Amino acid sequence: MKIFAKLFCVCLIIAFSTSLLSAKVFALSGPEQPYSFSAVSGTTPGSVTIRWYDDKTATQYNLLYGTDPSHYNFGAVNLPDAANTSNSFTVNYLTPGVTYYFSLIGVGGSVSGPVAAEATPANQTTQTITNHLPEYGFTALPGTAPDTIQLGWTDNGSAQKYDIVYGTTPGSYIYGVQNVPFNPNMYNSFSIGALASGTRYYFELVAERNGSVVLWSNPVSALAK
């Protein structure tokens, strides 16, 4: 009877500990206060999307992340953000299938997190490759001239310069254009030429500010005219 009682107590302790661990892992995905900060697997392999609510207590938001919540290896500065609303930011080029931890730094405000999410596995397919970046509405369409593709996006004031990378395979870009000309706070278009007619090309928009990357867009694609 004593042995049974001891085994019963041990089982209860294990069950209770497992329950606490599961609750902690679940809580890490968010939302965490302040800012209702959360993280979920992204829509493309090797990506995670974070979300937060800007309550106007911070002047800007920075992000720290890595595979160890006690030691962050990566970061992003001055995330594109709109006040008094929910915001999102997609971190790309992570190791597919690996869990990453994220902390949101509200400059002049508070720190939120960590929250955690698995970078989308490489074998997880997405329904469409033409995802656009909500902040800039990045799109690609066949051009009006032979061997061209027309790109478009809307500047929202969060970036000081834009670069474009592209190639025939998403995520593997062998061509690029740096410091693409644009008009602030309005819709912009840029034509990529010297392409192979009838070939599908994939593009990503890289927004930069103060020498740091603000955001990489999701890939968009189009057939060269």
C-alpha positions as a printed Julia matrix, in Angstrom:
225×3 Matrix{Float64}:
  0.0    0.0     0.0
  2.87   2.37    0.86
  4.58   1.56   -2.43
  1.34   2.2    -4.29
  0.87   5.51   -2.47
  4.41   6.61   -3.36
  3.92   5.65   -7.01
  0.6    7.53   -7.04
  2.28  10.65   -5.63
  5.1   10.43   -8.16
  2.57  10.12  -10.99
  0.73  13.16   -9.67
  3.95  15.18   -9.54
  4.91  14.16  -13.07
  1.43  14.96  -14.38
  1.44  18.32  -12.6
  4.92  19.18  -13.88
  3.98  18.18  -17.43
  0.87  20.32  -17.19
  2.92  23.31  -16.08
  5.45  22.76  -18.87
  2.72  22.51  -21.5
  1.1   25.66  -20.16
  4.43  27.49  -20.29
  5.15  26.41  -23.88
  1.65  27.43  -24.92
  2.01  30.8   -23.19
  5.25  31.49  -25.04
  3.33  31.8   -28.29
  1.54  34.84  -26.86
 -0.17  37.15  -26.64
  2.11  38.67  -24.0
  1.53  42.03  -22.37
  2.26  44.77  -22.99
  1.42  45.23  -26.67
 -0.44  41.87  -27.01
  2.78  40.51  -28.51
  2.55  37.1   -30.25
  4.35  34.94  -32.81
  3.15  32.34  -35.31
  4.76  30.32  -38.09
  4.9   32.31  -41.33
  3.41  31.61  -44.73
  6.72  30.71  -46.39
  9.41  28.2   -45.34
 11.83  29.59  -42.76
  9.57  32.43  -41.66
  7.8   33.6   -38.49
  5.24  36.41  -38.27
  5.02  38.5   -35.11
  2.08  40.71  -34.17
  1.67  43.5   -31.65
 -0.63  46.4   -30.75
  0.85  49.91  -30.69
 -0.67  51.71  -27.69
  1.42  54.88  -28.31
  3.58  54.36  -25.21
  6.69  53.77  -27.35
  8.36  55.94  -29.98
  9.49  52.93  -32.04
  9.72  49.14  -31.82
 12.81  46.96  -32.12
 12.97  43.17  -32.23
 15.46  40.72  -30.73
 15.37  37.02  -31.61
 17.3   33.77  -31.67
 17.07  30.1   -30.77
 18.0   30.75  -27.11
 15.73  33.14  -25.15
 18.61  34.0   -22.82
 20.93  35.02  -25.67
 19.6   36.67  -28.82
 21.75  36.58  -31.95
 19.61  38.64  -34.32
 17.57  41.81  -34.37
 15.58  44.29  -36.42
 15.4   48.02  -35.72
 12.51  50.45  -36.11
  9.82  48.03  -37.25
  7.23  49.56  -39.6
  4.35  50.5   -37.34
  1.03  52.31  -37.18
 -0.22  53.78  -33.9
 -3.42  52.68  -32.15
 -3.78  49.55  -34.24
 -2.45  46.01  -34.65
  0.8   45.57  -36.56
  2.64  42.6   -38.04
  6.19  41.9   -39.17
  7.53  38.78  -40.92
 11.02  37.51  -40.13
 12.44  35.52  -43.04
 15.54  33.4   -43.7
 15.26  31.4   -40.48
 16.14  27.72  -40.26
 12.96  25.82  -41.26
 11.47  23.7   -38.47
 13.51  25.37  -35.7
 11.84  27.19  -32.78
 12.85  30.84  -32.35
 12.25  33.16  -29.41
 11.36  36.83  -29.84
 11.3   39.89  -27.57
  9.74  43.19  -28.61
 11.44  46.35  -27.34
  9.26  49.43  -27.12
 11.68  52.37  -27.14
 10.53  54.71  -24.39
  8.0   52.07  -23.37
  8.35  48.47  -22.23
  9.77  45.07  -23.18
  7.33  42.33  -24.16
  8.07  38.61  -24.42
  9.68  36.31  -25.0
  7.24  34.59  -27.32
  8.15  31.61  -29.47
  7.17  30.06  -32.78
  8.5   27.45  -35.15
  9.95  28.72  -38.4
  7.76  27.25  -41.13
  9.18  23.85  -42.2
 10.68  23.57  -45.68
  8.25  20.84  -46.7
  5.21  22.94  -45.82
  3.79  24.29  -49.05
  1.92  27.55  -49.37
 -1.05  28.03  -51.64
  0.33  31.04  -53.47
  3.7   32.62  -54.03
  2.2   36.02  -54.81
  1.86  37.07  -51.18
  2.31  40.82  -50.89
  3.73  42.77  -48.0
  0.84  44.62  -46.3
  3.01  47.6   -45.39
  4.07  48.24  -48.99
  1.68  46.23  -51.16
  4.57  44.84  -53.22
  3.39  43.34  -56.54
  4.86  41.97  -59.77
  3.15  41.95  -63.19
  4.28  41.2   -66.75
  5.76  44.37  -68.26
  4.46  46.35  -71.21
  7.72  45.92  -73.18
  9.3   42.61  -74.23
 11.45  40.79  -71.65
 10.27  42.98  -68.74
  8.37  42.72  -65.46
  6.75  45.68  -63.74
  7.08  45.93  -59.95
  4.98  48.18  -57.75
  4.79  49.2   -54.09
  3.57  52.05  -51.9
  6.03  53.9   -49.68
  4.61  54.58  -46.21
  7.48  56.64  -44.84
  9.08  53.81  -42.87
 12.04  53.29  -45.26
 14.8   55.56  -46.54
 15.83  53.3   -49.43
 14.73  50.17  -51.25
 16.64  47.34  -52.85
 15.23  44.58  -55.06
 16.59  41.05  -55.31
 15.35  38.5   -57.84
 15.94  35.24  -59.66
 14.13  32.27  -61.16
 13.88  30.41  -57.82
 12.2   31.89  -54.71
 14.74  32.41  -51.93
 17.71  32.0   -54.3
 18.39  35.4   -55.82
 21.32  35.97  -58.19
 20.31  39.42  -59.44
 19.63  42.68  -57.67
 19.08  46.41  -57.95
 20.29  48.67  -55.14
 18.83  52.0   -54.1
 15.82  51.83  -56.38
 14.46  55.34  -57.12
 11.12  56.06  -55.42
  8.78  58.88  -54.49
  8.05  59.17  -50.75
  4.56  58.49  -49.41
  3.05  57.42  -52.7
  2.75  54.49  -55.1
  5.91  53.63  -57.01
  6.68  51.4   -59.99
  9.94  50.04  -61.35
 10.56  48.01  -64.5
 13.04  45.14  -64.53
 14.4   44.45  -68.02
 16.76  42.08  -69.85
 14.74  39.06  -68.68
 14.05  35.82  -70.56
 10.64  36.09  -72.17
  8.12  33.58  -70.81
 10.25  32.76  -67.75
  8.85  33.19  -64.24
 10.93  35.39  -61.95
 10.63  35.85  -58.18
 11.25  39.17  -56.45
 11.66  40.46  -52.91
 11.64  44.09  -51.8
 14.19  45.06  -49.14
 13.34  48.2   -47.18
 16.17  49.93  -45.29
 16.42  52.75  -42.76
 19.48  54.15  -40.98
 21.65  51.43  -42.5
 19.47  48.59  -41.16
 16.92  46.4   -42.89
 13.39  47.39  -41.9
 11.72  44.46  -43.61
 12.08  41.86  -46.37
  8.91  41.33  -48.35
  7.44  37.95  -49.07
  8.34  36.81  -52.6
  6.12  37.87  -55.49
  6.38  36.47  -59.0
  5.43  37.15  -62.61
  6.19  35.88  -66.1
  8.48  38.07  -68.15
  6.6   39.44  -71.15
